[in-house]
Every structure is written in C-alpha cells, then in structure tokens.
Amino acid sequence: MKKGNMPPASLLARLNGELGNRDEAFKWLEKAYQNNESDLTFLKVSPLWDKLRDDPRFADILRRLNFTP
C-alpha cells in the first residue's frame, strides 16, 4: 500500500485497542502523536479510547499533549 493510502495512525491505534492489541495500539498512537494528528484533540474525553485509559502509556501521551490525565 502506498503511503498516501494509509489510514490515519490514530484510527489504527483505536482499532487495535478495540481488538485488545495494546502494544500495537500504543505503537500507532505514538505514530499519531508524532504526526500531530487532529484526531488526538479528543483523546482525553472520547469514549473511543476507554479500553486504553488504564495503561500508563495513555497517561504519558496525554501529558505530552498537555492534557492533564
């Protein structure tokens, strides 16, 4: 797949989180952070991320986005 055809990293993170693939989810969430994806705007409040909230890596990303956990 060409790079221009890749779905947003945040979508891949959410899908992997829903499937219970936490390590893969956080790999993609980190990529979304590095890409400064606009989908992360609602990371703190969106229920789409509830399956990952209890992981310390989630709090770290919130902190780096200047969202208080």
mmCIF file as Biopython writes it, N, C-alpha, C and O atoms, coordinates in Angstrom:
data_model
#
loop_
_atom_site.group_PDB
_atom_site.id
_atom_site.type_symbol
_atom_site.label_atom_id
_atom_site.label_alt_id
_atom_site.label_comp_id
_atom_site.label_asym_id
_atom_site.label_entity_id
_atom_site.label_seq_id
_atom_site.pdbx_PDB_ins_code
_atom_site.Cartn_x
_atom_site.Cartn_y
_atom_site.Cartn_z
_atom_site.occupancy
_atom_site.B_iso_or_equiv
_atom_site.auth_seq_id
_atom_site.auth_asym_id
_atom_site.pdbx_PDB_model_num
ATOM 1   N N  . MET A ? 1  ? 0.834   -1.171 0.000  1.0 0.0 1  A 1 
ATOM 2   C CA . MET A ? 1  ? 0.000   0.000  0.000  1.0 0.0 1  A 1 
ATOM 3   C C  . MET A ? 1  ? 0.884   1.241  0.000  1.0 0.0 1  A 1 
ATOM 4   O O  . MET A ? 1  ? 1.841   1.340  0.768  1.0 0.0 1  A 1 
ATOM 5   N N  . LYS A ? 2  ? 0.552   2.172  -0.862 1.0 0.0 2  A 1 
ATOM 6   C CA . LYS A ? 2  ? 1.316   3.409  -0.926 1.0 0.0 2  A 1 
ATOM 7   C C  . LYS A ? 2  ? 1.074   4.230  0.329  1.0 0.0 2  A 1 
ATOM 8   O O  . LYS A ? 2  ? 0.009   4.148  0.941  1.0 0.0 2  A 1 
ATOM 9   N N  . LYS A ? 3  ? 2.077   5.026  0.710  1.0 0.0 3  A 1 
ATOM 10  C CA . LYS A ? 3  ? 1.977   5.818  1.929  1.0 0.0 3  A 1 
ATOM 11  C C  . LYS A ? 3  ? 0.748   6.719  1.922  1.0 0.0 3  A 1 
ATOM 12  O O  . LYS A ? 3  ? 0.112   6.876  2.964  1.0 0.0 3  A 1 
ATOM 13  N N  . GLY A ? 4  ? 0.394   7.309  0.803  1.0 0.0 4  A 1 
ATOM 14  C CA . GLY A ? 4  ? -0.754  8.191  0.722  1.0 0.0 4  A 1 
ATOM 15  C C  . GLY A ? 4  ? -2.082  7.484  0.953  1.0 0.0 4  A 1 
ATOM 16  O O  . GLY A ? 4  ? -3.096  8.131  1.214  1.0 0.0 4  A 1 
ATOM 17  N N  . ASN A ? 5  ? -2.078  6.165  0.860  1.0 0.0 5  A 1 
ATOM 18  C CA . ASN A ? 5  ? -3.307  5.387  1.025  1.0 0.0 5  A 1 
ATOM 19  C C  . ASN A ? 5  ? -3.460  4.808  2.429  1.0 0.0 5  A 1 
ATOM 20  O O  . ASN A ? 5  ? -4.435  4.109  2.706  1.0 0.0 5  A 1 
ATOM 21  N N  . MET A ? 6  ? -2.527  5.085  3.299  1.0 0.0 6  A 1 
ATOM 22  C CA . MET A ? 6  ? -2.598  4.551  4.656  1.0 0.0 6  A 1 
ATOM 23  C C  . MET A ? 6  ? -3.673  5.287  5.456  1.0 0.0 6  A 1 
ATOM 24  O O  . MET A ? 6  ? -3.803  6.507  5.353  1.0 0.0 6  A 1 
ATOM 25  N N  . PRO A ? 7  ? -4.443  4.542  6.252  1.0 0.0 7  A 1 
ATOM 26  C CA . PRO A ? 7  ? -5.388  5.228  7.136  1.0 0.0 7  A 1 
ATOM 27  C C  . PRO A ? 7  ? -4.615  5.988  8.217  1.0 0.0 7  A 1 
ATOM 28  O O  . PRO A ? 7  ? -3.438  5.709  8.444  1.0 0.0 7  A 1 
ATOM 29  N N  . PRO A ? 8  ? -5.260  6.935  8.879  1.0 0.0 8  A 1 
ATOM 30  C CA . PRO A ? 8  ? -4.571  7.667  9.936  1.0 0.0 8  A 1 
ATOM 31  C C  . PRO A ? 8  ? -4.095  6.717  11.032 1.0 0.0 8  A 1 
ATOM 32  O O  . PRO A ? 8  ? -4.758  5.731  11.351 1.0 0.0 8  A 1 
ATOM 33  N N  . ALA A ? 9  ? -2.946  7.031  11.594 1.0 0.0 9  A 1 
ATOM 34  C CA . ALA A ? 9  ? -2.386  6.203  12.666 1.0 0.0 9  A 1 
ATOM 35  C C  . ALA A ? 9  ? -3.337  6.135  13.855 1.0 0.0 9  A 1 
ATOM 36  O O  . ALA A ? 9  ? -3.414  5.108  14.531 1.0 0.0 9  A 1 
ATOM 37  N N  . SER A ? 10 ? -4.056  7.213  14.112 1.0 0.0 10 A 1 
ATOM 38  C CA . SER A ? 10 ? -4.996  7.219  15.240 1.0 0.0 10 A 1 
ATOM 39  C C  . SER A ? 10 ? -6.110  6.192  15.026 1.0 0.0 10 A 1 
ATOM 40  O O  . SER A ? 10 ? -6.560  5.565  15.985 1.0 0.0 10 A 1 
ATOM 41  N N  . LEU A ? 11 ? -6.554  6.015  13.794 1.0 0.0 11 A 1 
ATOM 42  C CA . LEU A ? 11 ? -7.572  5.003  13.509 1.0 0.0 11 A 1 
ATOM 43  C C  . LEU A ? 11 ? -7.012  3.609  13.760 1.0 0.0 11 A 1 
ATOM 44  O O  . LEU A ? 11 ? -7.681  2.769  14.362 1.0 0.0 11 A 1 
ATOM 45  N N  . LEU A ? 12 ? -5.802  3.364  13.306 1.0 0.0 12 A 1 
ATOM 46  C CA . LEU A ? 12 ? -5.173  2.054  13.537 1.0 0.0 12 A 1 
ATOM 47  C C  . LEU A ? 12 ? -4.965  1.816  15.030 1.0 0.0 12 A 1 
ATOM 48  O O  . LEU A ? 12 ? -5.093  0.687  15.504 1.0 0.0 12 A 1 
ATOM 49  N N  . ALA A ? 13 ? -4.649  2.866  15.767 1.0 0.0 13 A 1 
ATOM 50  C CA . ALA A ? 13 ? -4.500  2.751  17.219 1.0 0.0 13 A 1 
ATOM 51  C C  . ALA A ? 13 ? -5.832  2.360  17.859 1.0 0.0 13 A 1 
ATOM 52  O O  . ALA A ? 13 ? -5.885  1.457  18.694 1.0 0.0 13 A 1 
ATOM 53  N N  . ARG A ? 14 ? -6.897  3.039  17.466 1.0 0.0 14 A 1 
ATOM 54  C CA . ARG A ? 14 ? -8.222  2.744  18.035 1.0 0.0 14 A 1 
ATOM 55  C C  . ARG A ? 14 ? -8.658  1.325  17.712 1.0 0.0 14 A 1 
ATOM 56  O O  . ARG A ? 14 ? -9.155  0.614  18.586 1.0 0.0 14 A 1 
ATOM 57  N N  . LEU A ? 15 ? -8.478  0.909  16.469 1.0 0.0 15 A 1 
ATOM 58  C CA . LEU A ? 15 ? -8.883  -0.441 16.077 1.0 0.0 15 A 1 
ATOM 59  C C  . LEU A ? 15 ? -8.112  -1.500 16.848 1.0 0.0 15 A 1 
ATOM 60  O O  . LEU A ? 15 ? -8.694  -2.481 17.310 1.0 0.0 15 A 1 
ATOM 61  N N  . ASN A ? 16 ? -6.811  -1.306 16.989 1.0 0.0 16 A 1 
ATOM 62  C CA . ASN A ? 16 ? -6.011  -2.270 17.746 1.0 0.0 16 A 1 
ATOM 63  C C  . ASN A ? 16 ? -6.395  -2.267 19.218 1.0 0.0 16 A 1 
ATOM 64  O O  . ASN A ? 16 ? -6.392  -3.315 19.864 1.0 0.0 16 A 1 
ATOM 65  N N  . GLY A ? 17 ? -6.726  -1.095 19.751 1.0 0.0 17 A 1 
ATOM 66  C CA . GLY A ? 17 ? -7.187  -1.024 21.131 1.0 0.0 17 A 1 
ATOM 67  C C  . GLY A ? 17 ? -8.477  -1.804 21.325 1.0 0.0 17 A 1 
ATOM 68  O O  . GLY A ? 17 ? -8.628  -2.528 22.309 1.0 0.0 17 A 1 
ATOM 69  N N  . GLU A ? 18 ? -9.400  -1.660 20.395 1.0 0.0 18 A 1 
ATOM 70  C CA . GLU A ? 18 ? -10.666 -2.388 20.466 1.0 0.0 18 A 1 
ATOM 71  C C  . GLU A ? 18 ? -10.453 -3.896 20.387 1.0 0.0 18 A 1 
ATOM 72  O O  . GLU A ? 18 ? -11.184 -4.671 21.004 1.0 0.0 18 A 1 
ATOM 73  N N  . LEU A ? 19 ? -9.454  -4.296 19.629 1.0 0.0 19 A 1 
ATOM 74  C CA . LEU A ? 19 ? -9.160  -5.724 19.479 1.0 0.0 19 A 1 
ATOM 75  C C  . LEU A ? 19 ? -8.338  -6.289 20.631 1.0 0.0 19 A 1 
ATOM 76  O O  . LEU A ? 19 ? -8.090  -7.493 20.690 1.0 0.0 19 A 1 
ATOM 77  N N  . GLY A ? 20 ? -7.916  -5.418 21.547 1.0 0.0 20 A 1 
ATOM 78  C CA . GLY A ? 20 ? -7.123  -5.864 22.687 1.0 0.0 20 A 1 
ATOM 79  C C  . GLY A ? 20 ? -5.640  -5.962 22.404 1.0 0.0 20 A 1 
ATOM 80  O O  . GLY A ? 20 ? -4.892  -6.497 23.223 1.0 0.0 20 A 1 
ATOM 81  N N  . ASN A ? 21 ? -5.199  -5.459 21.268 1.0 0.0 21 A 1 
ATOM 82  C CA . ASN A ? 21 ? -3.776  -5.471 20.907 1.0 0.0 21 A 1 
ATOM 83  C C  . ASN A ? 21 ? -3.127  -4.193 21.430 1.0 0.0 21 A 1 
ATOM 84  O O  . ASN A ? 21 ? -2.822  -3.285 20.656 1.0 0.0 21 A 1 
ATOM 85  N N  . ARG A ? 22 ? -2.919  -4.124 22.738 1.0 0.0 22 A 1 
ATOM 86  C CA . ARG A ? 22 ? -2.458  -2.893 23.367 1.0 0.0 22 A 1 
ATOM 87  C C  . ARG A ? 22 ? -1.099  -2.415 22.863 1.0 0.0 22 A 1 
ATOM 88  O O  . ARG A ? 22 ? -0.935  -1.229 22.577 1.0 0.0 22 A 1 
ATOM 89  N N  . ASP A ? 23 ? -0.148  -3.295 22.752 1.0 0.0 23 A 1 
ATOM 90  C CA . ASP A ? 23 ? 1.179   -2.860 22.296 1.0 0.0 23 A 1 
ATOM 91  C C  . ASP A ? 23 ? 1.107   -2.266 20.896 1.0 0.0 23 A 1 
ATOM 92  O O  . ASP A ? 23 ? 1.730   -1.243 20.613 1.0 0.0 23 A 1 
ATOM 93  N N  . GLU A ? 24 ? 0.347   -2.909 20.032 1.0 0.0 24 A 1 
ATOM 94  C CA . GLU A ? 24 ? 0.185   -2.403 18.669 1.0 0.0 24 A 1 
ATOM 95  C C  . GLU A ? 24 ? -0.585  -1.078 18.689 1.0 0.0 24 A 1 
ATOM 96  O O  . GLU A ? 24 ? -0.267  -0.160 17.934 1.0 0.0 24 A 1 
ATOM 97  N N  . ALA A ? 25 ? -1.589  -0.988 19.550 1.0 0.0 25 A 1 
ATOM 98  C CA . ALA A ? 25 ? -2.366  0.255  19.671 1.0 0.0 25 A 1 
ATOM 99  C C  . ALA A ? 25 ? -1.470  1.408  20.080 1.0 0.0 25 A 1 
ATOM 100 O O  . ALA A ? 25 ? -1.566  2.500  19.519 1.0 0.0 25 A 1 
ATOM 101 N N  . PHE A ? 26 ? -0.600  1.177  21.053 1.0 0.0 26 A 1 
ATOM 102 C CA . PHE A ? 26 ? 0.272   2.256  21.510 1.0 0.0 26 A 1 
ATOM 103 C C  . PHE A ? 26 ? 1.370   2.577  20.508 1.0 0.0 26 A 1 
ATOM 104 O O  . PHE A ? 26 ? 1.860   3.706  20.467 1.0 0.0 26 A 1 
ATOM 105 N N  . LYS A ? 27 ? 1.759   1.608  19.708 1.0 0.0 27 A 1 
ATOM 106 C CA . LYS A ? 27 ? 2.705   1.892  18.629 1.0 0.0 27 A 1 
ATOM 107 C C  . LYS A ? 27 ? 2.076   2.895  17.661 1.0 0.0 27 A 1 
ATOM 108 O O  . LYS A ? 27 ? 2.719   3.867  17.264 1.0 0.0 27 A 1 
ATOM 109 N N  . TRP A ? 28 ? 0.828   2.658  17.286 1.0 0.0 28 A 1 
ATOM 110 C CA . TRP A ? 28 ? 0.137   3.549  16.357 1.0 0.0 28 A 1 
ATOM 111 C C  . TRP A ? 28 ? -0.250  4.872  17.007 1.0 0.0 28 A 1 
ATOM 112 O O  . TRP A ? 28 ? -0.252  5.913  16.350 1.0 0.0 28 A 1 
ATOM 113 N N  . LEU A ? 29 ? -0.574  4.833  18.294 1.0 0.0 29 A 1 
ATOM 114 C CA . LEU A ? 29 ? -0.900  6.075  18.996 1.0 0.0 29 A 1 
ATOM 115 C C  . LEU A ? 29 ? 0.324   6.979  19.063 1.0 0.0 29 A 1 
ATOM 116 O O  . LEU A ? 29 ? 0.211   8.197  18.929 1.0 0.0 29 A 1 
ATOM 117 N N  . GLU A ? 30 ? 1.477   6.389  19.266 1.0 0.0 30 A 1 
ATOM 118 C CA . GLU A ? 30 ? 2.730   7.159  19.263 1.0 0.0 30 A 1 
ATOM 119 C C  . GLU A ? 30 ? 2.975   7.765  17.881 1.0 0.0 30 A 1 
ATOM 120 O O  . GLU A ? 30 ? 3.399   8.914  17.761 1.0 0.0 30 A 1 
ATOM 121 N N  . LYS A ? 31 ? 2.705   6.986  16.857 1.0 0.0 31 A 1 
ATOM 122 C CA . LYS A ? 31 ? 2.858   7.483  15.477 1.0 0.0 31 A 1 
ATOM 123 C C  . LYS A ? 31 ? 1.897   8.650  15.227 1.0 0.0 31 A 1 
ATOM 124 O O  . LYS A ? 31 ? 2.271   9.638  14.594 1.0 0.0 31 A 1 
ATOM 125 N N  . ALA A ? 32 ? 0.669   8.539  15.720 1.0 0.0 32 A 1 
ATOM 126 C CA . ALA A ? 32 ? -0.311  9.617  15.576 1.0 0.0 32 A 1 
ATOM 127 C C  . ALA A ? 32 ? 0.174   10.862 16.300 1.0 0.0 32 A 1 
ATOM 128 O O  . ALA A ? 32 ? 0.003   11.977 15.806 1.0 0.0 32 A 1 
ATOM 129 N N  . TYR A ? 33 ? 0.775   10.679 17.466 1.0 0.0 33 A 1 
ATOM 130 C CA . TYR A ? 33 ? 1.331   11.802 18.216 1.0 0.0 33 A 1 
ATOM 131 C C  . TYR A ? 33 ? 2.458   12.466 17.407 1.0 0.0 33 A 1 
ATOM 132 O O  . TYR A ? 33 ? 2.494   13.690 17.278 1.0 0.0 33 A 1 
ATOM 133 N N  . GLN A ? 34 ? 3.359   11.666 16.874 1.0 0.0 34 A 1 
ATOM 134 C CA . GLN A ? 34 ? 4.471   12.203 16.079 1.0 0.0 34 A 1 
ATOM 135 C C  . GLN A ? 34 ? 3.975   12.929 14.831 1.0 0.0 34 A 1 
ATOM 136 O O  . GLN A ? 34 ? 4.584   13.903 14.387 1.0 0.0 34 A 1 
ATOM 137 N N  . ASN A ? 35 ? 2.855   12.444 14.265 1.0 0.0 35 A 1 
ATOM 138 C CA . ASN A ? 35 ? 2.277   13.059 13.072 1.0 0.0 35 A 1 
ATOM 139 C C  . ASN A ? 35 ? 1.394   14.260 13.413 1.0 0.0 35 A 1 
ATOM 140 O O  . ASN A ? 35 ? 0.884   14.936 12.520 1.0 0.0 35 A 1 
ATOM 141 N N  . ASN A ? 36 ? 1.219   14.518 14.707 1.0 0.0 36 A 1 
ATOM 142 C CA . ASN A ? 36 ? 0.378   15.627 15.162 1.0 0.0 36 A 1 
ATOM 143 C C  . ASN A ? 36 ? -1.032  15.541 14.558 1.0 0.0 36 A 1 
ATOM 144 O O  . ASN A ? 36 ? -1.566  16.529 14.055 1.0 0.0 36 A 1 
ATOM 145 N N  . GLU A ? 37 ? -1.618  14.345 14.618 1.0 0.0 37 A 1 
ATOM 146 C CA . GLU A ? 37 ? -2.925  14.115 14.014 1.0 0.0 37 A 1 
ATOM 147 C C  . GLU A ? 37 ? -4.027  14.821 14.798 1.0 0.0 37 A 1 
ATOM 148 O O  . GLU A ? 37 ? -4.041  14.794 16.029 1.0 0.0 37 A 1 
ATOM 149 N N  . SER A ? 38 ? -4.929  15.438 14.091 1.0 0.0 38 A 1 
ATOM 150 C CA . SER A ? 38 ? -6.005  16.201 14.716 1.0 0.0 38 A 1 
ATOM 151 C C  . SER A ? 38 ? -6.969  15.312 15.498 1.0 0.0 38 A 1 
ATOM 152 O O  . SER A ? 38 ? -7.654  15.800 16.397 1.0 0.0 38 A 1 
ATOM 153 N N  . ASP A ? 39 ? -7.038  14.021 15.177 1.0 0.0 39 A 1 
ATOM 154 C CA . ASP A ? 39 ? -7.921  13.110 15.914 1.0 0.0 39 A 1 
ATOM 155 C C  . ASP A ? 39 ? -7.559  13.019 17.394 1.0 0.0 39 A 1 
ATOM 156 O O  . ASP A ? 39 ? -8.386  12.612 18.209 1.0 0.0 39 A 1 
ATOM 157 N N  . LEU A ? 40 ? -6.348  13.388 17.741 1.0 0.0 40 A 1 
ATOM 158 C CA . LEU A ? 40 ? -5.928  13.311 19.142 1.0 0.0 40 A 1 
ATOM 159 C C  . LEU A ? 40 ? -6.505  14.445 19.989 1.0 0.0 40 A 1 
ATOM 160 O O  . LEU A ? 40 ? -6.355  14.443 21.211 1.0 0.0 40 A 1 
ATOM 161 N N  . THR A ? 41 ? -7.157  15.400 19.354 1.0 0.0 41 A 1 
ATOM 162 C CA . THR A ? 41 ? -7.754  16.526 20.070 1.0 0.0 41 A 1 
ATOM 163 C C  . THR A ? 41 ? -8.713  16.050 21.158 1.0 0.0 41 A 1 
ATOM 164 O O  . THR A ? 41 ? -8.789  16.654 22.228 1.0 0.0 41 A 1 
ATOM 165 N N  . PHE A ? 42 ? -9.435  14.982 20.892 1.0 0.0 42 A 1 
ATOM 166 C CA . PHE A ? 42 ? -10.438 14.487 21.826 1.0 0.0 42 A 1 
ATOM 167 C C  . PHE A ? 42 ? -9.974  13.253 22.592 1.0 0.0 42 A 1 
ATOM 168 O O  . PHE A ? 42 ? -10.792 12.540 23.174 1.0 0.0 42 A 1 
ATOM 169 N N  . LEU A ? 43 ? -8.699  13.004 22.594 1.0 0.0 43 A 1 
ATOM 170 C CA . LEU A ? 43 ? -8.138  11.817 23.237 1.0 0.0 43 A 1 
ATOM 171 C C  . LEU A ? 43 ? -8.547  11.710 24.702 1.0 0.0 43 A 1 
ATOM 172 O O  . LEU A ? 43 ? -8.859  10.620 25.181 1.0 0.0 43 A 1 
ATOM 173 N N  . LYS A ? 44 ? -8.547  12.817 25.407 1.0 0.0 44 A 1 
ATOM 174 C CA . LYS A ? 44 ? -8.843  12.801 26.840 1.0 0.0 44 A 1 
ATOM 175 C C  . LYS A ? 44 ? -10.305 12.473 27.133 1.0 0.0 44 A 1 
ATOM 176 O O  . LYS A ? 44 ? -10.594 11.846 28.152 1.0 0.0 44 A 1 
ATOM 177 N N  . VAL A ? 45 ? -11.222 12.875 26.277 1.0 0.0 45 A 1 
ATOM 178 C CA . VAL A ? 45 ? -12.642 12.759 26.610 1.0 0.0 45 A 1 
ATOM 179 C C  . VAL A ? 45 ? -13.425 11.746 25.782 1.0 0.0 45 A 1 
ATOM 180 O O  . VAL A ? 45 ? -14.505 11.326 26.197 1.0 0.0 45 A 1 
ATOM 181 N N  . SER A ? 46 ? -12.918 11.349 24.641 1.0 0.0 46 A 1 
ATOM 182 C CA . SER A ? 46 ? -13.679 10.454 23.769 1.0 0.0 46 A 1 
ATOM 183 C C  . SER A ? 46 ? -13.751 9.042  24.350 1.0 0.0 46 A 1 
ATOM 184 O O  . SER A ? 46 ? -12.728 8.479  24.740 1.0 0.0 46 A 1 
ATOM 185 N N  . PRO A ? 47 ? -14.960 8.465  24.407 1.0 0.0 47 A 1 
ATOM 186 C CA . PRO A ? 47 ? -15.093 7.085  24.894 1.0 0.0 47 A 1 
ATOM 187 C C  . PRO A ? 47 ? -14.457 6.052  23.965 1.0 0.0 47 A 1 
ATOM 188 O O  . PRO A ? 47 ? -14.311 4.888  24.339 1.0 0.0 47 A 1 
ATOM 189 N N  . LEU A ? 48 ? -14.082 6.470  22.766 1.0 0.0 48 A 1 
ATOM 190 C CA . LEU A ? 48 ? -13.431 5.542  21.834 1.0 0.0 48 A 1 
ATOM 191 C C  . LEU A ? 48 ? -12.105 5.019  22.374 1.0 0.0 48 A 1 
ATOM 192 O O  . LEU A ? 48 ? -11.614 3.981  21.933 1.0 0.0 48 A 1 
ATOM 193 N N  . TRP A ? 49 ? -11.533 5.741  23.326 1.0 0.0 49 A 1 
ATOM 194 C CA . TRP A ? 49 ? -10.223 5.379  23.868 1.0 0.0 49 A 1 
ATOM 195 C C  . TRP A ? 49 ? -10.316 4.704  25.232 1.0 0.0 49 A 1 
ATOM 196 O O  . TRP A ? 49 ? -9.287  4.456  25.860 1.0 0.0 49 A 1 
ATOM 197 N N  . ASP A ? 50 ? -11.515 4.403  25.702 1.0 0.0 50 A 1 
ATOM 198 C CA . ASP A ? 50 ? -11.697 3.877  27.059 1.0 0.0 50 A 1 
ATOM 199 C C  . ASP A ? 50 ? -10.922 2.591  27.334 1.0 0.0 50 A 1 
ATOM 200 O O  . ASP A ? 50 ? -10.471 2.376  28.459 1.0 0.0 50 A 1 
ATOM 201 N N  . LYS A ? 51 ? -10.761 1.749  26.348 1.0 0.0 51 A 1 
ATOM 202 C CA . LYS A ? 51 ? -10.058 0.471  26.570 1.0 0.0 51 A 1 
ATOM 203 C C  . LYS A ? 51 ? -8.562  0.648  26.813 1.0 0.0 51 A 1 
ATOM 204 O O  . LYS A ? 51 ? -7.891  -0.289 27.243 1.0 0.0 51 A 1 
ATOM 205 N N  . LEU A ? 52 ? -8.035  1.837  26.541 1.0 0.0 52 A 1 
ATOM 206 C CA . LEU A ? 52 ? -6.597  2.077  26.723 1.0 0.0 52 A 1 
ATOM 207 C C  . LEU A ? 52 ? -6.300  3.002  27.910 1.0 0.0 52 A 1 
ATOM 208 O O  . LEU A ? 52 ? -5.139  3.167  28.286 1.0 0.0 52 A 1 
ATOM 209 N N  . ARG A ? 53 ? -7.322  3.596  28.493 1.0 0.0 53 A 1 
ATOM 210 C CA . ARG A ? 53 ? -7.118  4.622  29.528 1.0 0.0 53 A 1 
ATOM 211 C C  . ARG A ? 53 ? -6.343  4.162  30.749 1.0 0.0 53 A 1 
ATOM 212 O O  . ARG A ? 53 ? -5.609  4.951  31.345 1.0 0.0 53 A 1 
ATOM 213 N N  . ASP A ? 54 ? -6.492  2.899  31.135 1.0 0.0 54 A 1 
ATOM 214 C CA . ASP A ? 54 ? -5.848  2.432  32.365 1.0 0.0 54 A 1 
ATOM 215 C C  . ASP A ? 54 ? -4.364  2.099  32.189 1.0 0.0 54 A 1 
ATOM 216 O O  . ASP A ? 54 ? -3.702  1.697  33.146 1.0 0.0 54 A 1 
ATOM 217 N N  . ASP A ? 55 ? -3.850  2.261  30.991 1.0 0.0 55 A 1 
ATOM 218 C CA . ASP A ? 55 ? -2.441  1.970  30.714 1.0 0.0 55 A 1 
ATOM 219 C C  . ASP A ? 55 ? -1.600  3.223  30.958 1.0 0.0 55 A 1 
ATOM 220 O O  . ASP A ? 55 ? -1.976  4.301  30.500 1.0 0.0 55 A 1 
ATOM 221 N N  . PRO A ? 56 ? -0.481  3.113  31.661 1.0 0.0 56 A 1 
ATOM 222 C CA . PRO A ? 56 ? 0.378   4.283  31.914 1.0 0.0 56 A 1 
ATOM 223 C C  . PRO A ? 56 ? 0.847   4.982  30.639 1.0 0.0 56 A 1 
ATOM 224 O O  . PRO A ? 56 ? 1.122   6.182  30.663 1.0 0.0 56 A 1 
ATOM 225 N N  . ARG A ? 57 ? 0.941   4.261  29.544 1.0 0.0 57 A 1 
ATOM 226 C CA . ARG A ? 57 ? 1.347   4.880  28.275 1.0 0.0 57 A 1 
ATOM 227 C C  . ARG A ? 57 ? 0.308   5.886  27.792 1.0 0.0 57 A 1 
ATOM 228 O O  . ARG A ? 57 ? 0.644   6.866  27.127 1.0 0.0 57 A 1 
ATOM 229 N N  . PHE A ? 58 ? -0.951  5.639  28.129 1.0 0.0 58 A 1 
ATOM 230 C CA . PHE A ? 58 ? -2.015  6.567  27.748 1.0 0.0 58 A 1 
ATOM 231 C C  . PHE A ? 58 ? -1.844  7.880  28.512 1.0 0.0 58 A 1 
ATOM 232 O O  . PHE A ? 58 ? -1.931  8.959  27.927 1.0 0.0 58 A 1 
ATOM 233 N N  . ALA A ? 59 ? -1.604  7.783  29.809 1.0 0.0 59 A 1 
ATOM 234 C CA . ALA A ? 59 ? -1.376  8.986  30.628 1.0 0.0 59 A 1 
ATOM 235 C C  . ALA A ? 59 ? -0.157  9.748  30.124 1.0 0.0 59 A 1 
ATOM 236 O O  . ALA A ? 59 ? -0.148  10.979 30.142 1.0 0.0 59 A 1 
ATOM 237 N N  . ASP A ? 60 ? 0.862   9.038  29.680 1.0 0.0 60 A 1 
ATOM 238 C CA . ASP A ? 60 ? 2.066   9.696  29.164 1.0 0.0 60 A 1 
ATOM 239 C C  . ASP A ? 60 ? 1.753   10.500 27.899 1.0 0.0 60 A 1 
ATOM 240 O O  . ASP A ? 60 ? 2.229   11.624 27.739 1.0 0.0 60 A 1 
ATOM 241 N N  . ILE A ? 61 ? 0.960   9.924  27.013 1.0 0.0 61 A 1 
ATOM 242 C CA . ILE A ? 61 ? 0.605   10.657 25.784 1.0 0.0 61 A 1 
ATOM 243 C C  . ILE A ? 61 ? -0.247  11.874 26.141 1.0 0.0 61 A 1 
ATOM 244 O O  . ILE A ? 61 ? -0.048  12.952 25.580 1.0 0.0 61 A 1 
ATOM 245 N N  . LEU A ? 62 ? -1.193  11.713 27.069 1.0 0.0 62 A 1 
ATOM 246 C CA . LEU A ? 62 ? -1.997  12.862 27.499 1.0 0.0 62 A 1 
ATOM 247 C C  . LEU A ? 62 ? -1.103  13.970 28.044 1.0 0.0 62 A 1 
ATOM 248 O O  . LEU A ? 62 ? -1.308  15.149 27.753 1.0 0.0 62 A 1 
ATOM 249 N N  . ARG A ? 63 ? -0.114  13.580 28.834 1.0 0.0 63 A 1 
ATOM 250 C CA . ARG A ? 63 ? 0.806   14.560 29.414 1.0 0.0 63 A 1 
ATOM 251 C C  . ARG A ? 63 ? 1.571   15.292 28.322 1.0 0.0 63 A 1 
ATOM 252 O O  . ARG A ? 63 ? 1.719   16.513 28.374 1.0 0.0 63 A 1 
ATOM 253 N N  . ARG A ? 64 ? 2.059   14.542 27.328 1.0 0.0 64 A 1 
ATOM 254 C CA . ARG A ? 64 ? 2.825   15.158 26.248 1.0 0.0 64 A 1 
ATOM 255 C C  . ARG A ? 64 ? 1.967   16.054 25.362 1.0 0.0 64 A 1 
ATOM 256 O O  . ARG A ? 64 ? 2.476   16.966 24.711 1.0 0.0 64 A 1 
ATOM 257 N N  . LEU A ? 65 ? 0.658   15.788 25.341 1.0 0.0 65 A 1 
ATOM 258 C CA . LEU A ? 65 ? -0.271  16.640 24.602 1.0 0.0 65 A 1 
ATOM 259 C C  . LEU A ? 65 ? -0.721  17.836 25.447 1.0 0.0 65 A 1 
ATOM 260 O O  . LEU A ? 65 ? -1.537  18.647 25.008 1.0 0.0 65 A 1 
ATOM 261 N N  . ASN A ? 66 ? -0.182  17.931 26.651 1.0 0.0 66 A 1 
ATOM 262 C CA . ASN A ? 66 ? -0.551  18.980 27.606 1.0 0.0 66 A 1 
ATOM 263 C C  . ASN A ? 66 ? -2.009  18.857 28.067 1.0 0.0 66 A 1 
ATOM 264 O O  . ASN A ? 66 ? -2.656  19.852 28.392 1.0 0.0 66 A 1 
ATOM 265 N N  . PHE A ? 67 ? -2.510  17.620 28.089 1.0 0.0 67 A 1 
ATOM 266 C CA . PHE A ? 67 ? -3.815  17.321 28.696 1.0 0.0 67 A 1 
ATOM 267 C C  . PHE A ? 67 ? -3.507  16.723 30.051 1.0 0.0 67 A 1 
ATOM 268 O O  . PHE A ? 67 ? -2.688  15.809 30.145 1.0 0.0 67 A 1 
ATOM 269 N N  . THR A ? 68 ? -4.128  17.205 31.081 1.0 0.0 68 A 1 
ATOM 270 C CA . THR A ? 68 ? -3.908  16.603 32.394 1.0 0.0 68 A 1 
ATOM 271 C C  . THR A ? 68 ? -4.662  15.282 32.465 1.0 0.0 68 A 1 
ATOM 272 O O  . THR A ? 68 ? -5.840  15.230 32.114 1.0 0.0 68 A 1 
ATOM 273 N N  . PRO A ? 69 ? -4.010  14.222 32.910 1.0 0.0 69 A 1 
ATOM 274 C CA . PRO A ? 69 ? -4.678  12.900 32.958 1.0 0.0 69 A 1 
ATOM 275 C C  . PRO A ? 69 ? -5.809  12.855 33.974 1.0 0.0 69 A 1 
ATOM 276 O O  . PRO A ? 69 ? -6.459  11.821 34.128 1.0 0.0 69 A 1 
#
